[in-house]
Amino acid sequence: MTTAIEQTVETYGIENWGAGYFDVNRKGNLIVRPAEGDPRSADVKEIVEDLARRGITAPILLRFPQLVAAQVRKLQRAFSKSIREFEYQGAHMCVYPMKVNQQRSVVEEYLREGSRYDFGLEAGSKAELYAAMALEQSADSLLVLNGFKDEEFIQLGFAGAKSGKRVVIVIEKLSELDHILRIAETHEGNSPMIGMRVKLYSKGSGRWEKSGGEAAKFGLTTTELLEVINRLKEAGQIDMLRLLHFHIGSQLTDIKRIKNAMKEAARVYAKVYQMKAPIELLDVGGGMAVDYDGSKTAFDSSANYSAQEFANDVIYTIKQVCDDENVPHPTIIQESGRFLSAYHAMLITNILEEIETVVEDITPIEIDEDDPQVVIELGDLRETITIKNYREYYHDALEHREELFTLFNLGLISLEDRAKGEVLFWDVCERADRYAQQSKYVPEEFGDLRKLLCAKYLANFSVFRSVPDHWALDQLFPIVPIQSLNKTPTEFATLCDITCDSDGVVDKFVDLHDVKQVLELHKLDPDEPYYLAFMLVGAYQEAMGNNHNLFGAPNEAHIHIDEEGYLIKKVIRGTTVGEAAGRARYERGLLHDGFRRQVTQRIKDGELSEAEGSELVNFYESRYDAYTYIAVNGNQVKGRRRHDY
Ligand SMILES: *Cc1c(COP(=O)(O)O)cnc(C)c1O
């Protein structure tokens, strides 16, 4: 017999997408482990309640830096195992692409663990490079510079090399070579190495397919590649050329495409080597996918391979081609970002209430013979609907509703009649939905009805700030309650955020076989807060999150998991109301002066007393430090009884 906990673990797919980091304890709370199979764990609900006592309320971004370290180890182990198994002669190193999550705490944790394996950094802009240059890296690790570069960017790269870092400037377009050669003429001390980014014919798969292929935005064409080699030779600088780079996109879902790209890239590498260039590093880019829905398929939010399979295919393919071409095996550089950082962060939000969307009976409906015929008929449908006739009765109800509105628009029925009719109509729908779900085969129209009838839970967060990829790309993130996981969820719901935007909703959820239209959740209890966690949001979401409605960054806490449970290492307050306004250039002084001026005028006009005026001004100014999200005090959840069958 399966227990309720085993059932909810399955409902939310925790084992499928959790990579061994997440589970449920006996209390029915979500827990986090610092590594797969680690006996230590932290209870997320306890952490959230602890933070609430310190005044840190939801939404809260919880960071578990140990999970970055665990992913680093997982990746490193996978590659070292393949290298041993296939007797590959080169090494493997990572450079973490800063753009995936530039937060200092994330990058520092990555370097703390990664330095043991000479893992370095990748920067794609001047600001990222500026930040990276100050961080301690191991002596042999690389600092790879990608992206379009002006002369200043390249100068900064030269400065990094002079300061002792192993910098590789990857040429994305020919003009960058001109800058490099000019600066190199007068540069003294360590010089950076040069890499070339190639445009592969092979494409990736999934949402970022167009990052690869001939029409890609980045990379040198074959003629440009030859041009770079020739010009470096002419300038006597061919020794600078050490790396070949490609990147065919993020979240690569299909291992076959990856293998094809590796084959092509290894071939280009071998040919360049044979042109007497001292090339030794093959940078295979990022793109290792995270299995967000846990389905292990080539679906956009998944991946049909494990880290070990990925490593095996990369190592084996490159070895084959290099042996065939008789060139030494290169050191493989990998720019995985999403894979390393996605797991470490979760966004905790609290459900504020259930939003009513369908008409509901506030007082029980009484039908009498004076009611219009259409209301009486809807009442009859409600009384006599059964599992045998529900489809027919549902269609009848749809017709009656049309008639109801027609009669109303003609002025033939009253507002009260209309209200009665609407309530009866939705009652029929709810009953039809119940019968549909009981039958073996659920007709399609009832799938849509379910979505219409399902509850809408108002969650205290902004989709645009905290899971922008859900809004922009339909990317799925697993969502789990952090409590009550020892109870079977009885409601079906979609989520609405607190922005004034109808796009601020979450109505697609992870599922093993499909995409769920509604999420199983628990009935809200007016006396207990109900928290949800948006999982695996550590990659891209923070950097891409925007300021829609000026909500700004949520509260943040860094958690260390140890034998005793957890340690809250750091708390960072979210954006305040004043800071959020400031982002749109409303400086504090300007706002406070502006408000005070208006109040002063009201006092002069005799509309406010001095005391009232100064109280008003004080209140306004004190709001500068308020949290931008919904403040909750005491009993914040308003539950409503619905779907009572
Ligand atoms: C974005 C990017 C990456 C990171 O890709 P992931 O899918 O996060 O691993 C690596 N290399 C380059 C050049 C990129 O632009």
The ligand as an SDF file (V2000), in Angstrom:
LIG
                    3D

 15 15  0  0  0  0  0  0  0  0999 V2000
   24.6120   31.1670  -22.4120 C   0  0  0  0  0  0  0  0  0  0  0  0
   25.8750   30.5570  -22.7960 C   0  0  0  0  0  0  0  0  0  0  0  0
   26.3380   29.4210  -22.1120 C   0  0  0  0  0  0  0  0  0  0  0  0
   25.5710   28.7400  -21.0170 C   0  0  0  0  0  0  0  0  0  0  0  0
   24.6610   27.8400  -21.5070 O   0  0  0  0  0  0  0  0  0  0  0  0
   23.8800   26.8470  -20.5020 P   0  0  0  0  0  0  0  0  0  0  0  0
   22.7940   26.3160  -21.3180 O   0  0  0  0  0  0  0  0  0  0  0  0
   23.4060   27.6640  -19.3640 O   0  0  0  0  0  0  0  0  0  0  0  0
   24.8290   25.7930  -20.0800 O   0  0  0  0  0  0  0  0  0  0  0  0
   27.5650   28.9280  -22.4770 C   0  0  0  0  0  0  0  0  0  0  0  0
   28.2940   29.4850  -23.4700 N   0  0  0  0  0  0  0  0  0  0  0  0
   27.8570   30.5700  -24.1460 C   0  0  0  0  0  0  0  0  0  0  0  0
   28.6960   31.1400  -25.2090 C   0  0  0  0  0  0  0  0  0  0  0  0
   26.6360   31.1330  -23.8380 C   0  0  0  0  0  0  0  0  0  0  0  0
   26.2160   32.1880  -24.5230 O   0  0  0  0  0  0  0  0  0  0  0  0
  1  2  1  0
  2  3  1  0
  2 14  2  0
  3  4  1  0
  3 10  2  0
  4  5  1  0
  5  6  1  0
  6  7  2  0
  6  8  1  0
  6  9  1  0
 10 11  1  0
 11 12  2  0
 12 13  1  0
 12 14  1  0
 14 15  1  0
M  END
$$$$
